[in-house]
Amino acid sequence: MAVPSDVPSDVPTVVPTVVRTPDANTADANTADLADFPFAPHWFDLGPDADLGVDELRMHYVDEGPADAPVALMIHGMPTWSYLYRHVIPVMRAAGYRCVAPDHIGFGRSDKVTVPSWYDIARHTRNLTRLVEALDLRDVTIFVQDWGGPTGLAQVATMPERFSRLVIMNTWLHHDGYEYTAAIRRWIEQNQPGGLFRDNVPDRFGWGTLMAIATGRAAPAEVLGAIMQGAEPVLSPEAAEVVRAYDAPFAGLGEAGVTGPRQFPLSIPVHDHARGNGDVQAEHFAAICATTLPTHVVWGLADDVFDGAWGRRWHSLIPHATWDAFDDAGHFLQDTHGARIAEAVLGHGD
């Protein structure tokens, strides 16, 4: 399903509607041997898609722990994948949970649709619903962050009988009166034509470089400055591994392979209300605020995207919710504080 590399220069290249991160037997060649991520791949086939002209569309998920155990369902956002939860999974599994962490289509080990218009939040949400139903997940503790909020909390709002508690981390649900931060608006701009990320990913640097910066493992001016000048940035071994891990799913797929991540910023309802499922998000926000399920709000306070003020505000709207905050955690707190998040949640009991 990869784009051919031997096409003569005078023959137009036809990009397939779906590309796939290369496999090696049942393990993903690009994502094999990543630090702290020894989990076997599992696949869910979403089936044929006539619009894309494919017979199968394969969604990857991690599935660790006893099949009959209570479930910890972990939903990622952009530009991450199930690797984001690599430090949460072992703690929850040791506590007796079945840990399920899917990759959205377009991310991680899942297939990458190359048609921009295919992506919207309603479709990502439906894909997760189909996975939850196919695996018949019940007694679920759901962990959500970033776009995991709109796609994951939708499952709770529409299938509450399957869920036993919520873990809400640095995310949001669109609703009237929600104030989008300057950082969110910059993110949208930077991912449109002429923006820093739209014009330089993946040609000059990849999402892994941005993750190394966002998690505090690399200095933005130093790293991006070196790359933009054509030099190789000096990275610590830890930062280099993070770059490798978050770049790995897209390696060798070129521009077509990053279509999915390109669309998430453009689906934020402040930019495109319909594509972002804004009205439905508002309904889900009301449902989540009214939930009687045990709810744990866990927040990274060093985040200018979903800042501490918003985290505290949402926590106040769910009166029975617990509050755990990490002063030194940013937007991707699972990556840097995964074990502490799991321990905090387990410490609250059921």
N, C-alpha and C positions, 0 to 999 in steps of 0.2 A: 504494500500500500504506500510505499515511499515514492517520492518524486524521482523519476529516472535522472541519472547524472550524465548519461552519454548521448543526450539529444543534441543534434547539430545546432549550432547557434542560429541558423536561419529558419529553424522550425519552431513555432510557438510551443512553449511548454504548457501542457494542460495539467493543472494541479488537481489531484484527486480530491473528492469531497471529504474524505477521512484519511488521516495518516496515523500511523501507530508507532509508538516508541518500540524499538527493536526488542524482540524476545530472544532468550536463550533457553530453550526447553520451556519450563514453566516459570522460570525467573526472568525478570527484566534485565537485559544486558546492561543498559545504561544505569540502572538503579541497583545493580547487584553490589554487594560488599560495601554498603554505606555504613558509616560509623553508627552504632547504637540502633540499627534498623535491620534486625535479623529475621523479620516476619515474612512468612511465606505469602505469596500473592494468591488472591482468590478473584474469580471473575464472575460477573453477572452480565448476561447478554440481554440488552434492551430490545433485541430483535431487529427485523428488517425496517429500514426507513426508506420509503419510496421517494421522498423528496431528495434524499441524498444519493439514492441509487445504490444502497449497500444492503447486504443480506444480514449483517449483524453489526451491532454497535456495542462495544465491550467496555464495561465499567469495572474498574478495579476496586477491591476493598481488602483491608486487613481484617482477619477474623482469628482472634487469639483467646484461648480459654475454653472452659467446658461449654458444650452446646446448650445445656439445660440450665445454665447459670443466669442470674440477673445480668442485664446487658448495659454496657457503657458504650453509647453511640457518640462518635466524635466527628464533628463536621467542620471542615476547613473553609477558608475563603481564598483571597487572591494575594499573592501569586503562589500560594502554598499547595501542599498535598498532604496525604496521611503521614508523611515523614514529620510533619509539625508536631504530632502527638507521640513521638518516639519515647519521650520521658514520662508521659502520662500512662501509657499502656502497661508497662511492667508493674507499676504500683497498683493499678486497678486490677490487673490480672492476679497479682499476688493476694489481693483482698477477696478473690473469689468471683470476679466479674468476667463475663465474656466481652471482650473488647472488639468492637466493629468500627472501622474507620475507613469510609469510602473516599475515593477521589472523584470529584466532579468530572463529567465529560469535558475534555479540553485541558485537563490537569493531571499531574502525576503519571501513573501507569495506565490510566484510562485512555481510550481513543480520543484523538483530537480532530474535531470537525473543523474544516477549513472555510466554511461558509459563514461569514460574520452574522448575517441575518438569522441564522439558526438559533443563535444564543439569546435567551432572555431568562428572566428570573422565574417565570412560571414554568418553563421547561426544566430548568435545573431542579426546581421543587418537585415536579412530577417524577423526574428520574429517581430522586431520593425516596419518594413515596413508593414507587415500584420496587425498589430494593428492600425497603422495610417490610412491605407486604410479602415479597417473594421469600425472604428469610423468616417471615412471621415473627419479627422481633417484638417481645413483650417485656414488661417489668423493666422498662428502659430508663436509665439516667442519661440524659442527652447533654453533651458539652457543645456549646456553640460560640463562635468568635468570628468577627468580620462578616463576610457574606454567609457564614454558617448560621448567623442569626436569622435573616429573612428566609433562607431555605430550610433550616433545621427547625426553627420555632413554628414554621408553618405545619410541620408534622404534628406537633403537640396541639396546635389550634384545631386541626381537622381530624386527628385520631387520638384524642386524649386518653382513651382507654388503654393504649399501648404504653403509656409513660408513667413513671413513678416519681421522678424528680428532674429538675432543670438546673443546669450550670450555665449561667450567662456571663460571658467574658467579652469585654471591649467590642461591642457590636451595637446594633440599633434595629428598630423597625420604623419605617417611615410612618408619619402621622401628622395631622395638622398641628402646626406650632413647633415641630422639630426644627432646631436651628443647626444647619450644616456648618461645620467649622471651616475656617480658612484653609486648613490642611486638606480637608476633603475637596474643596473647590480647586485647590492647586493640583491635587491628584488627578482630577478630571482633566484639567488643562494640560498637564504634562503627558497625558495619554491620548491627546488629540494631535492631528497633524501639526507639526511645528513644535510640539512639546518635547522636552528632554527625553522622556522614556519612549514615546512613540517613534522618534527619529533615531534612537540609538540602540534599542533592544530589538533583535538580538545581534545586530551587526558589530557593535563595539563592546557591549557588555550584556549580561543576561540578568534574569530575575534573581539569580543566586547572589550577584554582587549587591543588589538592592537589599536582599535579606541580611547579608553580612553587615551592611550599614545600619539597617533598621533594628537589628538586635544588638547594636553597640559593639560589634566585633571588628569593625573597620571604620576609619574616619572618612566621612563623605568627601571632603575637599581633597584629601590626600589620594584616595582611591580613584574617584571619578576624574580628578585632575590629571593623574598619571595616564589613565585610559584615554582620555580625550586628546592627550598629547602623543598617543601612540606608544606609551611605555607600559611595561608590565608592573602592576602595583605590587608592593611588598605586603603580604598578608601573613598573619600568624597561622600556624597549622590548624587551629580551630576554625578560624575564619575561612581558610581555604577549603576545609571540609564542608562547611555550610554552603559556600559558593558551588562546590561540586554537586552537593545533594539537591539543591533547588534548581540547578541548571540541567541536571541529568535527564529529567523527563522530556526535555525539549531538544536535547543534543542531536544534531544532524538533521533536524526537521525544518530548519530555516524559518522564514517568515510565516509559512503556512502553519507551522506547528504552534505558534503563539497566538493564533486567532482567538482562542478561548480567553486567555488573560487579557487580551486587548479589549474584550467586550464588557468585562465587569465594570470598569470605571465609567463606561458610557451608559451603563444600565442603572446608575444611581438615580433615584427618582427626581432629584433636583435637576438632573440633566435631561432625563427621558422618563417621564412619569409612567407611561404605558409599559415600556419595555422593562422598567423596574418593578412592575406590579404594585405600584404605589397604593392604589385603593385597597387592594387585598392585604397589603402589609399593614395598613391602618386597622383593618378588621382583626388581623392577627395580634396586633399590639394591644387592642382592647381585651382580647381573649387571654393573652399572657398576663396582663396586669390584673385580671380577675381570677387567675388560676388559684386553686386551693392546694395544688401539688407543692411539696417541699421545693423551695427555690433557693439557690445559692448564687449570689452575685459576686463574682471574683474579678477584680479589676487591676489592670496595670496603670498606675497613676502617671507614669512618664510617657503618656500617649497624647499627641496633639490631634489625632484623628477623632477618637472617641474619648474625650478627656474625662478627668475625674469628676467634674461638675455634672456631666451627663450621667456617669455611672451612679453617682449618689442620688441623682434625681430619679432614675429608673428604679433603683432600690427602694426609694421612698414610696413609689407607686404600688409596690407589692409588699404590703405591711408585714407579712410573716417571713419575708426573705432574710437570709443571713447575708452578711457583708464581710468580705475578705479583700484587702487591698495591699498591693506590693508597691512601695514607693519607687523601687528601682526597676520595675518591669514596664516595658513599653507596649506597643500595639500587639506584637506577636509573643505574648507572655507564655504560651505553651512551649515555645521553642527554648526560652531561657529559664522558665520557672515551672516546668512540667511536673516534676515530682512534688514540688510544694503545693501546686494546685490540687493534685490528686489527694495529697495528705490532708489539705484543708477540707476538701469535700468529704472525705471519709471521716474526718474528725467530727463532722456535724451529724453523723449517723444518717438514718433513713428519714 
